[in-house]
């Protein structure tokens, strides 16, 4: 996706605030798998773009694309990556609550995409 399309998409998603230049990278990533790893806790594995580099313990802003529902907290959350920079995928884990963001993420099917 070129920068103009990203700008329009960010604006459409209500994310048109300015970000530091080193954080302007935006990736559309597909869900590869999800599984329950503890009581009410799930692991979500997403494809990792070739140009995506990060440091251990880094967080990302994940945004749902056209979610079927939302709430007052919106469609984005900051999530810490639960994998090493050497891993081939991106992993986030979270305790599932009754928030719209988590319900939508929990109902996602393999291949559906989010923005990071």
N, C-alpha and C positions, 0 to 999 in steps of 0.2 A: 504494500500500500504506500503511495507516495505521501509526502508531508502535507499537501493540501487536503487529501482525503482524511489523514489523521486529524488535522485541525478541525475539519467539519465533523468528524466522528466524536472528537473530544467535546466540541460545542454541543452536539446533539445529546451527549451523555451528561451534560452539565459539568464538564471537567475543563472548562476553558480558562481556569486560573493559570497564572504564569508559574512555570517551574524552572529551577536552575537549569542552565543549558546542558549540564552533564546528566540530567535526569529526563531528557526529552524523548528518550527511546521509548517506543510503544510497540508492544508485540501482541498479536492475536494468537493465542495458544489453545490447542485442543486438549480436552480431557482424554487421557489414555486409560485410566482406571481409577477406581475408588474402592476402599474396603474399610470395614470396621476394624479398629485396632485395639479398642478398649470400650468400656461401657459408655455409650453416647459419644464416642470419639471416632472420627473417621480420618483416613489418609486419602488425599486426592493427588494423583500423579498426572502432571501435564507434560506435553511435549516441550522440549527445550530448543528454542531457536538457536541456530548456529552462532549468531552474533551476540548472544546473551551471555554476559560475563557478570559474576557477582562475587562478593566476599562471604566467607562463612558467617552465619548469623544475620545476614542482611535481610531486610524486609522489602516487599514489593507492594504496590497498590494494585489490587485485583478489582476489576470492574466487570460486572455482569453485562452482557450485550442483550438488549431488549428483553429483560426479564418479564415473566408473566405476572409478577407481583413485586411490590416494593413497600417500604415503610418509611417512617420519618428519618431513619438513619441513612437512607439512600442505597445506591447500588454498588458502592465501593467499600472496600475494607483494606487496611494495611495488615499484611500477613507476613510472618517470618518464614523464610524458606527452611525446610526441615531436612535438607540434604547438603552434601558437600559440593563445592564448586567443580569437583572432578566428575560428579555423577552426570549421566547422560540425560536425565529428566529433571523436572522441577517438582518438588514435593511440598505440600502444605498439609498440616494436620490441625484439626480443631474439634473442640467439644461442640456438639450440635445442640443448639437451643431453638427456641421458637421464633427466631428473627427471620424476616422475609429473605434476607440475603442467604442465610444458611439453609433455609428450606429449598430455595431455588438451586443452590449449589448441590445440595443433597439429592435433588431430583434430576440433575443433569445426566445425560446419556453420553457414552463414549463417542468422541468426535465433536461434541458441542464445544463452543469456544468462549473464552473470556479474554479480557485485555489485561496485560500486566505492563 
